C-alpha cells in the first residue's frame, strides 16, 4: 500500500474515514465473495468446516467458521455469541446452517474443540448428517492434557515457584531493568493462546536464562538494591540460587511438555464492520498463502475414491502377521465363537 502511494507521487488524497467504513469496505467484501466463488473447487475435492469459539477478558464470545479444502482455506463468517449460552443445541444450530450454506454434499468433516458441549454436537452431527464426520480440535485436546499435567505435584510445585519469581521480577521496575541487563534484553514471560501453554513456555524461557538469573542474584547490583532485603526478595533469591531442586524440576517440566505446545493467533470480532475487515484481511492472507503453495498441491479427488464402506470400521482390530499359523488360530477362534 505504501509503495502504491509513493508511485502515485505528490497530490495523493487518501480516502476519508467515512469512505473507508462504507463503500470501500463493501467493495472489498464483494471482491472476497468473488474469490469465494472461485474457491468452490471444494465441490470436486470436498471440504472441512472448522468452528473456533473464543471468549475475551470481558466475557464477550464469538464463534468463527472457516472452510478448508485441498485447494484453499476460506474464512466464512463470525457469529457474536455474547448474548447466548453456548450449549450444544446452539452450536449445532449454527453449524447446521453453515453446512447448508456450503452444501452438505461438499462437506467431509466438521472440526470443533473438545469441550463436552461440542462432543454432543459431534455426536448429533454424525446422527443427522450420515456422510459427515466430526473431529475434535487437536490444539484444544493438547491444552486439556497440559491442564491435567499441571495438576501433578512436581509440575504444580515448580509452576508455583516460577510464578513467584516472575511476579517479583516483573512487579518492580528496577528489578525488571536489572534482569534485562543480565539477560541481554531477553524476556521470561512468553504469551501463548492458553494459560497452560503460557505457563510451560515461560518455564522454558526461564531455563534458557538460568545462568543469567543466578549471576544477577549474586551480583553487587542485587545486593545494593533495597528489594534484596525484603522478605519476598529473599524468598525469590533462595528459589533461584539456593534451591537444589528448582532448576532440575524446571528442566524436567520443559522436556516433558513443551513439544506439545502450538501457538496461534486468534481474531476477536466485536461488531459488524470489524467482522467485515477481518473477513477481507483473513481471506487475502489465506489466498496469498494458497498461491505460494499451489505448485506443491496434489489433492485427492473425492470422486476417485470408491464409495464402499468396507474400509471404515468403528474399532480397528490388531494387525497380525500374514502366516498360516495366525490363519489357523483365527479359524479356530471363529469356530469357538460360533
N, C-alpha and C positions, 0 to 999 in steps of 0.2 A: 504494500500500500504506500509506504514512504517513498519507494523507488518510483512509483507511478506519479506521485505528487511532484517529485523532483524533475521527472521528464516533462511534465506539463509546463514547468517554469513559472515565471512571475505572473501574478494576476489570478492564480487559482483561488476560487471561492469555495470553501468547504460547505457541505450541506448543513442546514440548521438542525438543532436537536429535534424539532418537530418533524422535519423531513426524514431524519434517521428513524424516528419512532413510528412513522406512519407508512408512506408509500414505498420507501426504500427497503424497510424491513419486510413489508408484504411481498415486494418483488423478489427478495432473496428467498423467502419461504416458497414462493411459486417456483423458483428455479430448483430448489431442493426437491420439490414434489415431482418435477420433470425427471430428476436423477432417480427418484424412487421408481418411476415408471420403467426406466432402463434396468433398474435393479431386479425387476421381476423375472430374471432368469431363474429365480427360485422355483418357478413352475416346472423347470426342467430338472433341477438338482434337488429340490426340497429345501426346507429351511428349519432353523431353530428359533423359537421365540424365547427371549431372555427377559425375566422380570427381576428388578432390583429395587427393593424398598429401602428407604433411608429416613432417619429422624435426626433433626439437628438439635443444638443445645437448647433451643426454645420450644422443643417438643412439636415442631412442625414436621409433618410427614409427607413424603412424596413417593410415588411408585413409577419407575422408569421402565419402558418397554422397548426392546431392541429386537431386530430381526437379523439373524446371521445365516449366511449360506456360503457354499464354497466360493462364490463369486465376490461376495462383499459382506459388510456389516452395516446395518442401517438403523439409526435412532428413529424410532417410530413416533413416540409421544411420551408425555409425562402426565400423571394424574395427581392432583393435590388431594391427599387423603387425611388432611389435618382434622377435618370435622367428622371423620368417620372412624369407627372401630375396625381395625384391620384384622377382622376374623376371617375364617376360612371361606365363608359364603361370599363376603365382599370381594376377596381376592379372586375367587373362582369366577364371579360375575365379570370382573374387569378382564380376566384372561379369556373368558368365553367370547367377549366382544372383540378382543384383539384377534383371536383365532378366526372369527367370522370375517373380520376386515382383511386379513391376509389370505384367507381361503383355507378351509380345513384340508383340502386335497394337497395343499402345498406344505403343510406343517408335518415334520417328522417327530419333533420332541419339544417339550417345554422345560426350561431350566429356571428354578427358583432357589431361594435359600432353604436351609434345612430346619426352619422353625416348625413347631408342632402344627400350627395352622396351615403352613404350606405343605406339610406332609399329607394332611387331609385333602388339600386341594389337588395334590398329585394323584391321590387315590381316586378322587371323584372324576378327574380328567380322563384317567385310564378307563373308568367305568362308562363315561358318557361319550368319549371320543375314542373308539376302539382302535384306530390306526395311529394314535398319537401316544408317545411315551413321555413319562415325566422323569427328570434327572435332577438330583439335588445339586446346589451350587457348591463346588469343591472348596472355595475360599472360606465359606461360612462353616463348612464341616471342620476345616482346619482351625478356625477360631474357636469352635466348641471344644476341640481337642486341647488347644492351648489353655482354655479356661479350666478344664479338668486337671491338666498338668500343673497349673499354677497353684492348685489346692494341695499338692503333695508337700510334705513338711520341708524337705530340703529346698524346694523351689519357693515356697511361701516365706520361709525364714530369710532366704537370700534376697528375695524381692523386697521384703520389708526393710532390711538393712540398706539395700541400694536406694530405696526411696528416701530414707533418712539422709543419706549422703547427698543425693541430688537436690532435695529440698533445701538443705543447708547451703550448698554451693550456689544455687540459683536464687536463693532468698535474700542474699546480701550482695549488693553491687560491688563492694571492694573485693570480696572473696571470689565472685564470678570473674572479675577482671584479673585477679591473681591466677585463677585456674586457666584462663585463656592464654596468659603469659607463658605458663609452663607446658601447656598442650599445643602451643603454636597456633592458637585460634581454633582448635578443634572443639566441637560441641559434644556434649554427652547425650543430651536428650534427642532422640530420633522419633519424630511423629510418624505414625502409621495409621492405617484405616481404622483399626480397632484398638481398644485399650490394652488387650493382652499382647497384640503384636508390638505395640509401643513399649511395653514392659521389657520384652525379651530383646528387642533391638537396642534399647537403652543399656541393658546389661552388656550387650556386645560392644557398644561404644565405650562403656566404662573399662572393659577389659583391654581394649586397644590402647587406652591412655593410662594403664595401670602404673607403669613406672613414673610417668609424669605426675600423677596424683601423689604417689609416695614421696617423690622429690619435693613437691610443693609443701606437704605437711611436715617435712623435715628441714625446710629452709628457714632462713632468718626472716624472710618476708612474712611467713606464717607466725613465727614466734613473736615478732614485733606487733602483730595485729591484736587489737583488743578482743576480737572474737575468739582468739585462741584460748582465752582464759574463761570463756563461758562454758556452762555445763554441756550445751549442745555441741560446741566446738570440740571439747574433749572427747565426747562420745563418737563423733564422726572421725576424728583422728585415730581413735582406738580401732574403729572398724577398718579403716583404710591401711593403717600401718601395723597394728599390733594383733589383729585377729588372725590366728593361724589358719582358719578355715574359709574366711570370706572369699578370697580370690580363687581358691581351688573350687569352691562351690559355684562361683560365677562362671568359671570356665566350663564346669560340668553342665550347668544350665544352658549356656550358649551352644555348646556342642550337641546337646540333646535336641533342641527345638528350632534353632534359627533357620535351618534348612527348610522348615515347613512354611516359613512366613513369606507371603507375597503381598506387595503393596500395590495400591491402585488409587486413582483419583476418582472422585465422585462429583456429579453435578447435582446441586441442590437448587431446585427451581421454586421461586417464590410467587410469581404471578405470570399472567399470560404473555407479556412482552419478553420477560426473561426466558420463558419457555420457548418462544419463537427464536430468540437469539441463540440459545443452546441447540435448538433444532438445526439451525443453519450451520453453526460452528462445528458441532459434533459430526454432522454428515460430511462437511467439507474435509475434515481431518480423516474420517474413515475412507472417503473417496481417494484422498491423496495416498493413504497407505495402501489401498487396493491397487492403485495404478503402479506403485513401486513393486508390488508383489505379483502383478498379473502374469509376468513371464514364467513365474515359478509354479503357478496353479495347475494342478492336474486333477480336476474334480471327478467324482464318481457319479455317473448319471443314474438316477433312481430307476428310470425305465429299463435300464440294462440289467437290473438285479431281479432274479426270479422271485415271484411272489409267494413261493412255498414257505410255510411256517415251520418246516422241519428243523431249521437251524435255531429257532427261537425256543428256548426252554426256560421254565421258571427257576430251575435249580440245576447247575451243572454237576454231572457225575464225575468221579475220579477218572483221570486219564490213565489207562492201563497199556502196558506194552502189548504189541500185537504178536502173541505167541500162542501155540496150540495149548500150552499149559493154562493160560488165562482163559482161553475159549472153553476148555473143558470145565473149568471152575464155574464160569458164568452159566453154562448149560446145566450144571449140577444145581446151582442156586435157583435157576428158573423152575426146575422140576420140584424142588422143595417148596418154593413159594406158591406154586400152582397146586 
